[in-house]
Amino acid sequence: MIYYFDNCATTKVDEKVLEVINQYHTEKYFNPSSLHGWSLAVKKDVDASRNTIKKCLGFSGNVLFTSGGTESDNLAIFGSMRHGGNVVATMVEHSAVYNCLQSLQQKGVTVKFAKTFDDGSVDVEHFLSLVDENTCLAVCMHVNNETGAINDIKGLFEGVKRINSRVLCFSDGVQAVGKIPVNIDFLGADLYSFSSHKIHGTKGVGGLCVKNGVRLVPQNFGGGQENGLRNGTEYVGGIVALATAVDLACKNLQTNVENFEKYKEIFKNAVRDLPDCKIICQNNCSSAILTFAFANIKSEVLLHMLERENIIVGLGSACSSKYKVSRVHAQLNLPKNYQEGLVRISFSKYTTMEEVEFVADKLANTVKALRNIIGVRK
Amino acid sequence: MIYYFDNCATTKVDEKVLEVINQYHTEKYFNPSSLHGWSLAVKKDVDASRNTIKKCLGFSGNVLFTSGGTESDNLAIFGSMRHGGNVVATMVEHSAVYNCLQSLQQKGVTVKFAKTFDDGSVDVEHFLSLVDENTCLAVCMHVNNETGAINDIKGLFEGVKRINSRVLCFSDGVQAVGKIPVNIDFLGADLYSFSSHKIHGTKGVGGLCVKNGVRLVPQNFGGGQENGLRNGTEYVGGIVALATAVDLACKNLQTNVENFEKYKEIFKNAVRDLPDCKIICQNNCSSAILTFAFANIKSEVLLHMLERENIIVGLGSACSSKYKVSRVHAQLNLPKNYQEGLVRISFSKYTTMEEVEFVADKLANTVKALRNIIGVRK
């Protein structure tokens, strides 16, 4: 029995999703680019998946299928640099976005970083002050993957377009889709990325929503799939599974959110009596993410203590776990003794109340125990 | 019942491969970039897969996992352009290679195309005459995906290195791995690409072999996976499945080749009495591919006639099926009345003798019938 509370890093595949994908491995395994009828049928399944996702995400544009969130982010950013210009973004983007921006900087593109608040949410006013007539791309994640803060994407992108209507507005929605209500047309995003394995689909598949009229520069070359915008044989099973995962996540959203809010309360209650403990995002957060900062605790030690109890929690982004001080955590204005003590708890539809109660208790007690050890050593 | 003879386009997933991949969907679904023990275990599985593949393919360098053959080809080509220089290649490469080369040309890189013979194999002497001190990359596919011709990669790359030892030598091995013996160290390739779904693995996964000492320029940015050379959460299940597929294909190679050679003979016998029929590759061909050119036949019509009998054959590359006259077919020096009549038959381990006999007979009879119709119309 594993207590899995790192659902922001990745999720278990849903049995229904698995049933779908397995059909495409041994029955409908045809290459959608071939010309015979069975291939045309799987090609239709890919297009039907596109339509399912468009409907779930309130989007009237096109959906491109990619190998995951990282490829979607790369395509959105580099694909937008057709005519040059400056880029405005935040410092707390996921590394799949931030490292693309760094690459642009190395190529001589001006990238301006807007301030963020202590919960990792964007300072909209400061962001807008950086947008000018030469801005070509505005980048802001929908939900922060390390803190759960939800950004006001609609307000931000409306403001951007008021200043310069030619700016392409891109939001990384990897931690938003299936976790909070998402209506991309309403948000006013030109580009919006998402991933399958964060919502009980499989790894190796993601999507990029591209508003009608937006002309991306292709970032790879090959057989002309996805209208030449993303070449390579379509991973049909993974794509249909992604659409199934998005559909399930959207249909169960209300129920999941209600459960997750209850889980959050249990965790908050468990640490209520612990001194020197901060909850990073207090208002307007994803219900699926709860990030604590514990003073005088090294989160890596805490993680390994919990691991002995078969409890898995996160340290922040799995994708930045190699780096000692997280770029994102450094933006949260935490007192120095809190900076290494961040722990991210993230829920899924498979999380149960019993698990939450067990883990919340263990978390609080382990923090206490660790502090006692430190106390003794002093 | 479908008679599937288009195994160069894609293949049915092996049941053993399916068992492997499914473990990673619902049990070992962890993100290899996380820091807990279960993640480290799946990371080890990824590395074990790398070692399996290295052993099967006689390779002492590194294996990078990608989303498929197309991404591997793109990474090999664009990743090699660190210092500039000219590129030597053939005109008959797969579109995932050729269209990268075209993109390089558009950026001002000189790409020189070597002559090929009538079976699509490279004219080694002419290729070598194009290599000079400014050449940075030599590109030649191992097995031609439309004709089955096997190139003398060892001889070619040895010749290239003799002229200029700094040239990176890249071979697209997508139609070679699992179909003919492959020993990459012996071949002398610096870069060698392959795909999973061509050998009963899943779509959405491929690999690029990178010789020790070769420093590729990363083509995407993100969480630093695959030593920063291919960013994005590893598709662990797909990767372990790929290693399983490569292992199975290499172990069964001898048996498969023996069967395929028998199948080829049946097909050749079936068309023996048909006038105006050419077999494109006669010597040194992959046993898995047999390409016919029928005079005065439109292969698309033939394909649809066979489809009525539940027979699936190929027209050439699925990835270039959109284009009326294949770039590759145009290089085969066929008389004009043969040019639109190419049909590719490709086998897999699931092909049976009964299927071959049925399809070979139907193919010959359908060509006869089509010619009769044309005769009547004249």
Boltz contact constraints between the chains, C-beta under 6 A:
constraints:
  - contact:
      token1: [A, 9]
      token2: [B, 31]
      max_distance: 6.0
  - contact:
      token1: [A, 9]
      token2: [B, 34]
      max_distance: 6.0
  - contact:
      token1: [A, 10]
      token2: [B, 31]
      max_distance: 6.0
  - contact:
      token1: [A, 12]
      token2: [B, 26]
      max_distance: 6.0
  - contact:
      token1: [A, 12]
      token2: [B, 29]
      max_distance: 6.0
  - contact:
      token1: [A, 13]
      token2: [B, 25]
      max_distance: 6.0
  - contact:
      token1: [A, 13]
      token2: [B, 26]
      max_distance: 6.0
  - contact:
      token1: [A, 18]
      token2: [B, 25]
      max_distance: 6.0
  - contact:
      token1: [A, 25]
      token2: [B, 13]
      max_distance: 6.0
  - contact:
      token1: [A, 25]
      token2: [B, 18]
      max_distance: 6.0
  - contact:
      token1: [A, 26]
      token2: [B, 12]
      max_distance: 6.0
  - contact:
      token1: [A, 26]
      token2: [B, 13]
      max_distance: 6.0
  - contact:
      token1: [A, 29]
      token2: [B, 12]
      max_distance: 6.0
  - contact:
      token1: [A, 31]
      token2: [B, 9]
      max_distance: 6.0
  - contact:
      token1: [A, 31]
      token2: [B, 10]
      max_distance: 6.0
  - contact:
      token1: [A, 31]
      token2: [B, 318]
      max_distance: 6.0
  - contact:
      token1: [A, 33]
      token2: [B, 318]
      max_distance: 6.0
  - contact:
      token1: [A, 33]
      token2: [B, 319]
      max_distance: 6.0
  - contact:
      token1: [A, 33]
      token2: [B, 321]
      max_distance: 6.0
  - contact:
      token1: [A, 34]
      token2: [B, 9]
      max_distance: 6.0
  - contact:
      token1: [A, 34]
      token2: [B, 318]
      max_distance: 6.0
  - contact:
      token1: [A, 35]
      token2: [B, 321]
      max_distance: 6.0
  - contact:
      token1: [A, 36]
      token2: [B, 307]
      max_distance: 6.0
  - contact:
      token1: [A, 36]
      token2: [B, 312]
      max_distance: 6.0
  - contact:
      token1: [A, 37]
      token2: [B, 307]
      max_distance: 6.0
  - contact:
      token1: [A, 67]
      token2: [B, 67]
      max_distance: 6.0
  - contact:
      token1: [A, 68]
      token2: [B, 232]
      max_distance: 6.0
  - contact:
      token1: [A, 70]
      token2: [B, 222]
      max_distance: 6.0
  - contact:
      token1: [A, 70]
      token2: [B, 231]
      max_distance: 6.0
  - contact:
      token1: [A, 70]
      token2: [B, 232]
      max_distance: 6.0
  - contact:
      token1: [A, 74]
      token2: [B, 220]
      max_distance: 6.0
  - contact:
      token1: [A, 95]
      token2: [B, 222]
      max_distance: 6.0
  - contact:
      token1: [A, 95]
      token2: [B, 223]
      max_distance: 6.0
  - contact:
      token1: [A, 96]
      token2: [B, 222]
      max_distance: 6.0
  - contact:
      token1: [A, 99]
      token2: [B, 221]
      max_distance: 6.0
  - contact:
      token1: [A, 99]
      token2: [B, 222]
      max_distance: 6.0
  - contact:
      token1: [A, 100]
      token2: [B, 221]
      max_distance: 6.0
  - contact:
      token1: [A, 103]
      token2: [B, 221]
      max_distance: 6.0
  - contact:
      token1: [A, 203]
      token2: [B, 233]
      max_distance: 6.0
  - contact:
      token1: [A, 203]
      token2: [B, 235]
      max_distance: 6.0
  - contact:
      token1: [A, 204]
      token2: [B, 204]
      max_distance: 6.0
  - contact:
      token1: [A, 204]
      token2: [B, 235]
      max_distance: 6.0
  - contact:
      token1: [A, 204]
      token2: [B, 238]
      max_distance: 6.0
  - contact:
      token1: [A, 220]
      token2: [B, 74]
      max_distance: 6.0
  - contact:
      token1: [A, 221]
      token2: [B, 99]
      max_distance: 6.0
  - contact:
      token1: [A, 221]
      token2: [B, 100]
      max_distance: 6.0
  - contact:
      token1: [A, 221]
      token2: [B, 103]
      max_distance: 6.0
  - contact:
      token1: [A, 222]
      token2: [B, 70]
      max_distance: 6.0
  - contact:
      token1: [A, 222]
      token2: [B, 95]
      max_distance: 6.0
  - contact:
      token1: [A, 222]
      token2: [B, 96]
      max_distance: 6.0
  - contact:
      token1: [A, 222]
      token2: [B, 99]
      max_distance: 6.0
  - contact:
      token1: [A, 223]
      token2: [B, 95]
      max_distance: 6.0
  - contact:
      token1: [A, 223]
      token2: [B, 319]
      max_distance: 6.0
  - contact:
      token1: [A, 224]
      token2: [B, 322]
      max_distance: 6.0
  - contact:
      token1: [A, 231]
      token2: [B, 70]
      max_distance: 6.0
  - contact:
      token1: [A, 232]
      token2: [B, 68]
      max_distance: 6.0
  - contact:
      token1: [A, 232]
      token2: [B, 70]
      max_distance: 6.0
  - contact:
      token1: [A, 233]
      token2: [B, 203]
      max_distance: 6.0
  - contact:
      token1: [A, 235]
      token2: [B, 203]
      max_distance: 6.0
  - contact:
      token1: [A, 235]
      token2: [B, 204]
      max_distance: 6.0
  - contact:
      token1: [A, 238]
      token2: [B, 204]
      max_distance: 6.0
  - contact:
      token1: [A, 307]
      token2: [B, 36]
      max_distance: 6.0
  - contact:
      token1: [A, 307]
      token2: [B, 37]
      max_distance: 6.0
  - contact:
      token1: [A, 312]
      token2: [B, 36]
      max_distance: 6.0
  - contact:
      token1: [A, 318]
      token2: [B, 31]
      max_distance: 6.0
  - contact:
      token1: [A, 318]
      token2: [B, 33]
      max_distance: 6.0
  - contact:
      token1: [A, 318]
      token2: [B, 34]
      max_distance: 6.0
  - contact:
      token1: [A, 319]
      token2: [B, 33]
      max_distance: 6.0
  - contact:
      token1: [A, 319]
      token2: [B, 223]
      max_distance: 6.0
  - contact:
      token1: [A, 321]
      token2: [B, 33]
      max_distance: 6.0
  - contact:
      token1: [A, 321]
      token2: [B, 35]
      max_distance: 6.0
